[in-house]
Amino acid sequence: MPKVSSLIVPYATYLRVYEPLAAFPEPERTHWERYARRADRPSYQDELRRALADLLPTPPVPVPVHESSDAFVLEADGVVCVCPWRTRLRGWQALGELAEELPLSVLDAVLPPVVRHQAAQDYERWLARNQDARPWIRTSTWQVPLHWFVLVSDEERRYDKGTGEIPPMLRYRTPMVQARRRVARALRTLKDTIEEGPLIDGLLEVGRWLEEFHPRSLVELDYAGLVHVLPAGELEDDHSAADVAEGIEALRSGDGAAAGAAYGRLVERWRSVRDRRSAN
């Protein structure tokens, strides 16, 4: 079994879409067909290692010079599906969000303004030629956005405690049609019962994103690096998707007390995660 890399693991979670090979035009489809047969495909840790290595030079390289030709691969019911990394596109998008995450003085120290300006110009030129581009992977640090849990169900939850140097694993995986159906149903309920806010906005945005992909795709919610900061007991007891579903169903049936109880469990669980972020 593979060993855990010694690199520092970012406390990030991921929402990934795996599309069937039929969704890709040629010559990209042939590339992924060949890629899926490789025995030496890089791992999640390899992707992190490459990204972190780019930040070591002076000046740092915030966005890869070339787009990645790697992907995550899985097979479901005999259908090979791939989730392209698209690290260059994701790097540009993450760079645009950093100003909201870090104080300007810290941001300037990590990535000098001239470096950020050049990357922003490169992105503008690239986007003008690739207006329909979208990532197959979404990232969130130190949390799982609550609206992500709407896409999955507790029955799709997979938890492994891990052994020795193998870390624990917590993830959900669901067919695209189910994810879209859950988003649509939840939006109807939320719009009828609560005021506009981050939960509805987030669901609308992720719903539009899901519509960009093949209907036979798979959607994966992965706790990934966050498992390294949460105690095993908390991971094992984490059934956030069930709490979100229970809260929405309670709103649908007009049971405000049950909805409040479910929301309270979610707030308490994820507050403890945010507290650890502040401690660091």
N, C-alpha and C positions, 0 to 999 in steps of 0.2 A: 504494500500500500504506500502511496506517496507521503512524504513528510511535509509538515507545514513549513512554509518558507520562513526564514528568519527576519524578513523585512517587516517594518512597522505596518500593520494593517489599518487602513483608514476605516473609521467606524461608519461605513456607508451601507445602505440597502439599495436594492435594484429592482426595477420593474422591467422585465424583458419580454419581447415578442419573438417567437420562433416561427418563421414562415416556411411552408413547404417549398421544395425546389421549384415546383411549377409556377410559383409566384414571381420568379426572377426571369428577366429577359436574357436572351443570349447577348454576349458571350458569358455573362455573369453566372448563368445557370450551370454551364459546364465547369466553370471555375469551382463553384460550390460542390458540384458532384464529385470532382476529383479531391477537393479538400476534405470532404466528409469521409473519404476512404483512407485518409492518412492516419497512421498510428501515432505520429509524433505531434498531434495538434497541441498548441499551447493552452495553458490552463488559466483560470481566473487569477491565480497568483502571478502568472507570467504577464498578464495584462497590467496588473498593478506595478510590477517591477519595472516594466518599460516606461510607464507614466512617471514614476518617481525618479527614474534615472535621468529623464529629460530635464528635471529641475535642478540637477547638480551642476551643470556647466555655468560659466560666467560669460555673458549673461545667460539666464536660464531659457529653456525652450518650452514655453507654456502650451504650445500646440504643435503636434507632429508636423514635420515638413510634408510628409506624404500620408495619404489615407491608408489605414490598416487593411490588409487583405485577409485578416483572420476573423473567426467567428466561433461562437459556441454552437455545438451540434447535439441534437438528440433525435431519437427515433420513436415514434408513437404510432401504434397500430400499423406497423410496416411502412410508414411514411417518414422519410428523412426531412427534418426541419432544421433550419439554421437561423442563428441570431447574429448578424454581422456586428463586429465591434464598433466600427465607424468612430474610432477614437479621435480623429481630427475634427470631425463635426461636433462631437460631444465636448471636445476641449474648447472649441470656440464658444459654444453655448455656456459652458461652465464659467469661462472667463468673464462673460457678460454678467454673470450673477454674483461674482466675487465682491463687487462693490457693496452689495447688500449684506454680505457675510462678515467682512473684515473692516476694521477702522482704516481710514486712508493711509495713516502712517505705517501701519503693518503691511498693508497691501503694497505700498511703494517699496518697502524693504524686501518683500518676497519677490515681487515682479515690478521692476522699474517702469515708470510711465511710458518711456520710449518703447519698451518691449510690448506693453499692452496696446499702445497706439498702433504699432506695426501689425500686431495680430488682428486688431479690429479692422484695419484697412484690408488685410488679406481676406478676412471673412466677408466683408462687403463685396469685394470683387468676385469671390467664389459664389456667393449667394445670388448674385445677378445672373450667373450662368446655371444655377441649380436651384431654382425657386421652389421646386416641389420636394426638396430633400427633407428627410426626417430621420431621426435616430430610431434604432430598434431597442435602445436601452435608455431608461431614465434612472437617475441617481438621486438619492436623498441622504444627507449626512445626519447622524445622531438620531434618526427617527424613521418610522414608516409613516408617511402621510396617511391620515385616517381614511381619505377617500380611496386609497389603493385597496383597502380591505373590502370595499364594496364589490370588487371584481371577483373575489374568490369566496369559497365557503369553508367551514371548519372541516368538512369531510375530505377536503383536498389538502389538508395540512399534513406535512411530513416532518417529523422531528426525530433527530438522531443525537443521542447524548455525546457521541464521540468517545474515543478511547485513546489513552496515552497522548501521543503528539497529534492525533487526528482530532480537529476541533469539532464541536457540535454543529449541527445543521438544522435550520428551520426554514422551510419554504412551502409555498403553495403553487400548484400548477393547474390550469383550467383551460378548456377549449375556448377559443375566441367567441364563438356564438353565445356561450354561457356568460362570459364577461360582459359582452355588449347588452345582453338581456338584463343582467343585474343592474348595470348602470342606468338603463332606460327606466326600469321599474323603480329604482331608488330615487331617481330624479323626479318622477311623478309624485312620489310620496313626500319628498322633502319640499318641493315647490308648493304643495298643498298645505303643509303643516308648519314650516318654519320660515323665518325671514331669509332674504338673500344673504350669503356670507361665504366664507372660505370653503366650506364643505361643498356647497352647490357649485361654486365657481370651479373648484378643483375637479369635480365630477364632470362638468361640462367640457372642461379642457381635455381631460384624459379620454373622455368619450369620443371627442373629435379625433384625437390621436389614434385610437383603436380602429376607427373607420378607414384609416389609411392602409390597413393590412388585409391580406387574404383571409377569407372567412374560415379556412381550415387551419389557421394559425393556432399556436398555443401561447398562453400568457402565463408568465412566471413571476411570482413575488418572492424575492430571496432576501433573507435577513443578512446574509453574507458577513461582512466585517463586524456588524453589530453584535454577533454572538460572542465576540471576544471581550465585550465590556459588560455583558449581562450574566449574572450568576446562573448556574445550570438550573437551579430551582425555579427562578423567574422565567427562564426560557420554556421549561417544561409546562409551566402553568399559564403561559401566554396563549390565550385563545381570542385574540383581538378581533379576528374575522367573525367569530361567533357573537361577540359583544356588539359589533357594528350591525350585524344582521338582526340581532334581537332588538336593538334600539330602533332600527328602521321599521321593523314589523310592529313594534309597540306604537310607534307614531301612526302607522297605517290603521291600526285598530282603535286609536284614540286613547291609549293607555299611557298617559303622561308620566305616571309614577314609574312604570317599568322602563320607559325610555330614559328617564332621568337616572335610574339605577345603572343601566348599561353604560350610559355616558360617564357616570361617576367612576366606574371601574376602569374605563379607558383613560380618563384624565389622570387618575392616580398612578396607573401603570406607566404612562409615558412621561409623567412629571418626574418620576424617579430616574428615567433615562436622561432627561434634560438636566437634572441636578448633577448627574455625573459629568455631563459636558461642562457645566459651570465650574466643577471642581478641578477640571483639567485646563 
